[in-house]
Amino acid sequence: MSVGYIPSYSQIAEHLGFKAKNAAFKLINRLVTSGYLVKCAGGRVAPEVAFFALELSEDDVSASFDAEGSSTGLFQAQTLDKLLIARPSKTKFVNVRGDSMADAGILDGDIAVVETELQATHGDFVVAEMDGCITLKELQMIQGRPHLVPHNTSMQAQSPRKTLNVIGVVKGVVRRYRPFLAGRAKLTN
């Protein structure tokens, strides 16, 4: 099986319990027509962006007990990357370690979405190499000099002794509350 492509028609028919490859062929054609799959060179079929779309509610969820809300119940398909990534070829995911940005809501174990080749400005959260160490901090310009400022009251801002290279600007954070476990048992009612 090739990585990045949909299984063959006979494999699909076998897995879905179809008696004929023709049923799998018709299913694939419907998915191509619907925009979930795309036909590639050599007759192979690959997932299209819509294949990975998840539903995003148009409703807001209150995080307090005193707020009133209204619900439309409407959902629209959206891929997570479209919410977080403006320039895929210039975006990297970085694992966050430590608690220097905890007061800004960036926690140990989070995954920072970092856009490289974006000009960092005062107040941006950045991933930077400073004097040989890579860190995630807020970039502040104080009296014309760059400082990397943590968001943890027990830590101090630092300015580079020799070098400062901003690798990219943090555009968002992804957080898992529970680690992903492959093969985990499904919940039952």
C-alpha positions as CSV (number, residue, x, y, z in Angstrom):
1,M,0.0,0.0,0.0
2,S,1.3,3.5,-0.9
3,V,1.4,6.1,1.8
4,G,-0.8,9.1,1.0
5,Y,-3.2,7.3,-1.3
6,I,-6.5,5.6,-0.8
7,P,-6.4,1.8,-0.9
8,S,-7.2,0.0,-4.2
9,Y,-10.8,-0.7,-5.3
10,S,-10.4,-4.4,-4.4
11,Q,-9.1,-3.5,-0.9
12,I,-11.9,-1.0,-0.3
13,A,-14.5,-3.6,-1.5
14,E,-13.0,-6.2,0.8
15,H,-12.9,-3.9,3.9
16,L,-16.4,-2.6,3.3
17,G,-17.9,-5.9,2.6
18,F,-18.8,-5.2,-1.0
19,K,-19.2,-8.2,-3.3
20,A,-17.8,-6.4,-6.3
21,K,-15.0,-3.9,-7.1
22,N,-17.5,-1.9,-9.1
23,A,-19.3,-0.9,-5.9
24,A,-16.0,0.5,-4.5
25,F,-15.4,2.3,-7.9
26,K,-18.8,4.0,-7.6
27,L,-18.2,5.0,-4.0
28,I,-14.8,6.5,-4.9
29,N,-16.3,8.4,-7.8
30,R,-19.0,9.9,-5.5
31,L,-16.3,11.0,-3.1
32,V,-14.3,12.6,-5.9
33,T,-17.4,14.4,-7.1
34,S,-18.1,15.6,-3.6
35,G,-14.6,17.0,-3.2
36,Y,-13.3,14.5,-0.6
37,L,-10.9,12.7,-2.9
38,V,-8.9,13.7,-5.9
39,K,-7.7,11.6,-8.8
40,C,-3.9,11.6,-9.3
41,A,-1.5,10.5,-12.0
42,G,-1.5,6.8,-12.6
43,G,-5.1,6.3,-11.7
44,R,-4.4,6.6,-7.9
45,V,-6.8,8.4,-5.6
46,A,-5.7,10.6,-2.7
47,P,-7.5,12.6,0.0
48,E,-8.4,16.2,-0.7
49,V,-8.5,18.9,2.0
50,A,-12.2,18.3,2.6
51,F,-11.4,14.7,3.5
52,F,-9.9,15.9,6.8
53,A,-12.5,18.6,7.6
54,L,-14.1,18.5,11.1
55,E,-17.3,20.3,12.0
56,L,-16.9,23.7,13.7
57,S,-19.9,25.0,15.5
58,E,-21.1,28.5,14.9
59,D,-22.2,28.6,18.5
60,D,-20.0,30.1,21.3
61,V,-19.5,28.0,24.4
62,S,-19.7,30.0,27.7
63,A,-16.9,29.4,30.1
64,S,-18.7,31.0,33.0
65,F,-22.0,30.2,34.8
66,D,-23.5,33.7,34.5
67,A,-23.4,34.2,30.8
68,E,-26.4,33.6,28.6
69,G,-26.0,32.1,25.2
70,S,-28.0,31.2,22.2
71,S,-27.6,28.2,20.1
72,T,-28.2,27.9,16.3
73,G,-27.0,24.3,16.2
74,L,-25.3,25.0,12.9
75,F,-21.9,23.5,12.0
76,Q,-19.6,24.1,9.1
77,A,-16.8,21.9,7.9
78,Q,-13.4,23.3,8.7
79,T,-9.9,21.8,8.8
80,L,-7.8,22.5,11.9
81,D,-4.9,23.7,9.8
82,K,-7.1,26.4,8.1
83,L,-7.9,27.8,11.6
84,L,-4.2,28.0,12.6
85,I,-2.1,28.1,9.5
86,A,-2.0,30.9,7.0
87,R,1.2,29.8,5.2
88,P,1.7,26.0,5.4
89,S,5.1,26.0,3.8
90,K,6.3,28.5,6.4
91,T,4.7,26.9,9.4
92,K,6.3,24.5,12.0
93,F,4.9,22.7,15.0
94,V,7.1,23.0,18.2
95,N,6.7,21.1,21.4
96,V,6.6,23.4,24.4
97,R,8.6,22.3,27.5
98,G,8.7,24.3,30.7
99,D,6.4,26.8,32.4
100,S,8.0,30.1,31.5
101,M,4.8,31.1,29.5
102,A,2.2,29.6,31.9
103,D,0.7,33.0,32.8
104,A,0.0,33.6,29.1
105,G,-1.7,30.2,28.8
106,I,1.1,28.4,27.0
107,L,1.7,25.3,29.1
108,D,4.3,22.5,29.3
109,G,3.2,19.8,26.7
110,D,1.4,22.3,24.4
111,I,2.3,22.4,20.7
112,A,3.1,25.9,19.4
113,V,2.1,26.7,15.8
114,V,5.1,28.8,14.6
115,E,5.2,30.8,11.4
116,T,8.7,31.2,10.1
117,E,9.9,34.0,7.9
118,L,7.4,36.3,9.5
119,Q,8.8,39.6,10.8
120,A,8.5,39.6,14.6
121,T,7.4,42.9,16.2
122,H,7.2,44.1,19.8
123,G,4.7,42.1,21.8
124,D,4.8,39.0,19.6
125,F,5.3,35.6,21.2
126,V,8.3,34.1,19.4
127,V,10.5,31.0,19.2
128,A,14.0,32.4,19.2
129,E,17.6,31.2,19.5
130,M,19.4,33.4,22.1
131,D,23.0,32.9,22.9
132,G,22.8,29.2,21.7
133,C,19.6,28.3,23.6
134,I,16.2,28.0,21.9
135,T,13.2,29.4,23.8
136,L,9.6,30.6,23.5
137,K,9.0,34.1,25.0
138,E,7.4,37.4,24.3
139,L,9.6,39.8,22.3
140,Q,9.8,43.3,23.7
141,M,11.9,46.2,22.6
142,I,13.2,48.1,25.6
143,Q,15.2,51.2,24.9
144,G,15.9,49.9,21.4
145,R,17.2,46.6,22.6
146,P,15.4,43.2,22.2
147,H,14.4,41.4,25.3
148,L,12.7,38.0,25.7
149,V,10.1,38.2,28.4
150,P,8.7,35.2,30.2
151,H,5.1,35.1,31.4
152,N,5.8,33.6,34.8
153,T,6.2,35.9,37.8
154,S,9.1,33.9,39.1
155,M,11.2,34.5,36.0
156,Q,13.1,37.5,34.7
157,A,13.3,39.0,31.2
158,Q,16.5,38.3,29.4
159,S,18.4,40.2,26.7
160,P,21.0,38.5,24.4
161,R,24.6,38.7,25.4
162,K,25.8,37.8,21.9
163,T,23.2,36.6,19.5
164,L,19.4,36.6,19.0
165,N,17.8,34.9,16.0
166,V,14.0,34.9,15.9
167,I,13.0,31.6,14.3
168,G,9.3,32.4,14.0
169,V,6.2,34.0,15.5
170,V,3.8,31.9,17.5
171,K,0.4,32.0,15.7
172,G,-1.5,29.6,18.0
173,V,-1.3,26.7,20.5
174,V,-2.7,23.2,20.3
175,R,-3.3,21.5,23.6
176,R,-4.3,17.9,24.4
177,Y,-5.8,17.2,27.8
178,R,-5.2,13.5,27.6
179,P,-2.5,11.8,25.7
180,F,-3.5,10.1,22.5
181,L,-3.5,6.4,23.0
182,A,-3.7,4.2,19.9
183,G,-6.0,1.3,20.1
184,R,-7.8,2.7,23.2
185,A,-11.2,1.2,24.0
186,K,-14.2,3.1,23.0
187,L,-16.7,4.5,25.5
188,T,-20.0,2.7,25.6
189,N,-23.4,4.1,26.7
